Amino acid sequence: MATWKLRLLSQTFKDGCAWEYRMPGGVVVPMGSGPPAFRVDAATERGVAAMESLDELRIARAYCDGDLNLEGDILAALSLRTALTDRHPFLRFWSERLQPFLRGQVECDREWIQDHYDEDPAFYQMFLDRKYRCYSQAQFAGSAEPLETGIERKLSAAVESTGLRPGSRVLDVGAGWGAFVEFAGRLGIQVTALTICRVSERFVSGLIARQGLPCQVIYEHLLEHRSAEPYDAIVNLGVTEHLPDYRATIGVYARILKSGGRIYLDASAARSRQSTATATLIFSGNGRFLNLPEYVRAVHDSPFEILALGNDTEDYRRTMECWASNLDEARATIIERFGERQYRRFRLYLWAGAHAFSKRELEAYHMVLRKRD
């Protein structure tokens, strides 16, 4: 019989909501009252132990490994997170403090980025927008607008807000899968894209060659980047989360950007640090969500001024729901080509992100900065 600990999870639901817990052997235990919104299936004793631990990291690992299965409304199931614990001080100290101290931030970042991004680009194309493969939030004009339209609007905003035109030189911090390179390059803008992912470097290099774009991609960390002449603008789409030292990052921006030059950046933000499950299973390392007040203070103490600040929280919620739905639609193909664990890992990440944005546990912002003359 399920322990009293598991029954605590049902308390996270409002009256009339419920879920089911299926134990090995087929015994189904109702949790709460009313029609169940979902069912958690403990396929193994390891799954049982994970559930009874009420530890978010253990439960997430058990789901990714197939020791736990989930049927029904995944967004409802994610509401259980409020009753789970997240106490892993050693793991946090090792990744957030000790590794960067011993090995240096740049070297650690190169390894950590591989954990998430060193995948066949075809995998990401299974769930990102079909046109640009942009791995950051769209900007939607209406609730029925397709993801591709919202992404194109965001890329246009990055170009327009930084004053880029044919012949302009811009640094793209984080080449990704070539979204900004392709969009801006087709406009005749000279993009230099940085990446510390070899798979990304090869993919974007091929994109540039095939389309004859006036762009280049360089395997180099932003903190080590040098430029013979200053850039007209800088664009950073969703990489600020991987650059936790704001003052060092803004110092590089100031060094490589011309006077009067502008920066467009966007990022997911939070008032607390990311969970150990996210840091362990999805984004390794000491990255963190944007701390908006801290970032604004760093800008205030720099040669930059803030020209615009916009809230993209609802846009990122919709973006992640689109990504998660795309992933689920491609489930069979993903499992066949990339494995069940990869599908489960990203399914948990994408739906959990959509849930967190809907509850405002996560926020998202875009910002335009100008280097003072």
N, C-alpha and C positions, 0 to 999 in steps of 0.2 A: 504494500500500500504506500502511496506517496506520502512523504513526510510533511510535517507541519510547515517546514520551510517553504515548500513549493506552494502551499496554500496562501502564503504571504503575497505571492505574485498576483493572485486574483484580486487583491485589494487595490491594485493599480487601475482597475477598470471601474467605470461608472456603473450604477445600478442597471441591471438588465443585460449587461455584457458578460460574456463568459468565454472560456476556452477549454480544451481537452488535453489531457496528458496521457499518452499511450505508452505503457511500460513494456519491456521485453516479455514476450509470451502472450501479448495481445490484450492485457487488462487495460481498459480505458477509464481514466479517473476524471470526472467532471470538475472543473474549477470555476466557481462562481455559479450564477443561476441565469437561465435563459439560453437562447440559441448560441452555440459556440461560434466565435468569429474565426477561430483557427484551431489547429491541433498540432502539438509537439509530439513527435514520435521518437522515443528513446530506442534506437536500434541495437545498442550494445550496453554493457554495464558501464563502460566509460562514459557513454551518454548520460546514464543515470547519475553517475558521480558528478559529472559536470553540472547537470541541472540542480542537484541538491547542494552544490557548493554556492549557488547564487553568485558566482563570480563571472563577470561579463567576458573576460578573456577566455576562461575555460569553456564557457558555453559557445562563444564564437568559434573557437578552435574545433570543438566537437561538431558544430554544424559544417564547417569547411571540410572536416575529415570524414563526414558521413555517419558519425556516431549519433547525431541528432538529425531528424528530418522535420520539415515544416510544411504543412498543408493549410491552405486558406489565406486569409488576409494578412499579408506580411507587414503592412503598416500598423495594423492592430497589434500584431505580435511584438513589434518593436517598442510599443508602449510599456512592455515589461521592463525595459532598461532602467526605469526609475527605481525599481526595487532591487537592482543588482549592485554588487560591490565592485570596486576597482582599486585594489590595494596591492600595488607591485612596486614598492619604492626602489628596489635594487635594479629592476629593469629600466626604470626611468632614469636613475642616477647614471647607469652604464651608458645609455644612449644620449641623454641630454647633456651630461657633464663630462664623464670620464673619457669616453672615446674621442670627442673633439679635442680635449686637453692633451691626450696622449698622441694622437695621430694628426691633429690639425683639421680644421673645418673642411677645407677643400678636398683632402684625401677621403675623409669620411663621406662627404656628399657624393663623390664619384661612386662609391660602393653602394650607398643607400639608394641612389637613383636607379641603379641596376635592378634592385629588388622589385620595383614597380614598373619601370618603363622598358626594360630589356625583354620585350615580348615581340613576337611577330606583329608588325603593324596591322596585318589583316584582323587580328583579334580586336584591336581598338576600333577598327572600321565596322565591326559588328554592332557597336552601340553608339558611337559618336555620330554627329550630323553627317549626312551623306555627301555633302558638297565640299566642306573645308576641313573636316576632321578636327574641329576646334575643341580642346580639352579645358575649356573654362566657360563661364556662364554666358548664355545668350541675353539679349535685351529685347523683350517682347513688347509689341504694341497692343495686343489683344489676346484674349484667352484661347482663341481658336487658331492662332498663328502657328505655322509649322516651325519646328526647331531650326531648320535651315534658314528661314527668313530672319529669325531672331539672332542667329549667329552672324549673318551678313550685316545686320544693322549694327551689331557691336563692333565688328571689324571696321565698318565705315566710320563709326564714332571715334575709334582710335586714330584713324587717318585724319579725319576732319578736325578733331580737337587738338591735335599736335601740329596742324598747319602743313602737313606733308603734301608735296606735289611732285610731278615727274622730275627726276634728277636729285631729289632730296636724299640725304643719307640718314638712315635710321638703324638703331640697334634693337634687335628683337631678342629679349632676354628669355631664352628657353624656346628653342625651335619647335619642339613638340613634333607634330605630324604635318608641319608646313602650312598651317592655316594662315598666319599673317604673311609669311613669305609669299604664298601664292596670291593672296588677295592684293597686297601692296605691290608685289612685283609686276603683276599684270597692269598696274597703273603707271609703270615706269619708275617706281620708287626703288632706290638702291638699298636693299635690306641686307644687313649683316646679322645673321642669326647665331646665337650661342647655344651649345648643348653639351652636356657631359654624359650623354647616352650615345653609344656607338650605333645602335640600331636607328635612332632618330637621325644621326648624322648621315648615314647611308641613305635613308629614305628621302630626306630633304635634298640631299645632293642629287639624287636621281630625278626628283621633281623639278629642280632648277634646270638640269640639263635637258630634260624632255621638253620643257616649255620655253627654254631660252630666256629665262628671267634674269634681270640685272641684279642678281643676289648672290650671296655666298653663305655657307654654313661653316662654322668653326667649332672644333671640339675644344672647348675651353670654359673654365668657370668664370663667372662674372667678376669675382674678387681678384682674379689674375689678369683680367682683360686690359689690354693697352691699345690705343688707337693713334696713328700718326697725325690725324687731324680730328678735331672735335665733331661729334655727330650733331645733326640738326634736331634730332628727336630720339627718344627712347620709348619703346613699348614693352610692357611686361604684363603678359596675360596669365595670371594664375601661378606665378613663380615666387611671389613675395612670401608665401607660406614656407618655402624652402630656403629663405634667406632671413634667419631669425635675428641676425645682428643688424638692426635698422640703421644705426649710425655708420657702420662700415659700408653698408650697401649704398646709402645716400651719399657717402663720401666718394665712392666710385662714380656714381652718377654725376656728381659735381665736377669731377676731374675730366670726364670724357665728353661732357655735353657743352655746346657753345653757349655763350651768354644769350639770354632770351629764349633758349631752347626749351621745349616742353617734354614732359613725360606723361604717358597714359599708363595707368596700372589698374588692375582689378584683382580682388582676392576674396576668399572666404574668411570670415572673421568670427571670433567667439570671445566671450567674457571669461572663459576658463580654458585650460589646456585640453588637447585631444586625448581621447581615452587610450589606455594601454593597448586595447584590442586594435584600434586604428593604427597606433604607432608600431605594433608588432606584425600585424597581418597585412596592412595596406601600404602605409607610408613609413618605412623604417627611418630612424634617425631622430634628430633634434629639431625637426621642422615644427612649426606651430601656426595656428590660425592667426590671422592679423589681429593685433591688439590696437584698435583704432586710436584711443587716446595716446598710447605710447608712440605710435607712428607719427601722429600729428605733432607731438612734442619734439621728435627727432627732426621733422621738417622745419619746425619753428627755429631750431638751433642751427639750421643749415642755410646755404645760399638760395634756397627755394621758397616759393610761396605757393599756396593752394589756390588754384583758379576755380576748381569745381570738385564737388564731392556728392556722389549719388548713391542711393541705397538700391542694391540689386537683389535683396533677399528673396523676394517672391519670384524674381526671374531665375535665380539659382534653384529654387525649389522645383519650378517647372522644368528646368533643364535636366535636373537629376532624375525626375520622373520620366522624362522622355528617354534618357539614357537607359534607365532601369527597364522600361518597357521594351526598348529595342533589344536589350540583352535577353530578356525573357522570350521574346519572339524568335530569337536566334538560338535558343537553348540547345536544341538537338545538334545543330552544326557546331556550336562551341564545344559541347561535350565530346563530340567525335574528333574534332581537330585539336583541342587544347586541354581536354580533360575535365572531369566532373569537379575536381577541387577548384580549378581556376574559375569555372562558372559560379560555383557557390561563393567563393571569396569575393568576386566582384558583384554578385547579386546582393550579398549582405552589405557591402560598402555603398552601393548606389541607392538601394532602398533606405538604408539607415541615414544616408545624407539627405534624401528627400524628406524623411520624417523629421530630422533635426531642423531643417530649414522651416518646415511647416509649424514646428513648435517654438521657433525663434531661439532654439538652443544654438543654432548657427545663424550668422548673418552674412551678408555679402555687400561689398562696396566697390565702386570705381572712383578714381581720383585723377585729376589733371594737375600737374605741378609745372611751375615755370621757374627757370633759373634766372634770378635777378641780374640785371645788367651791372 
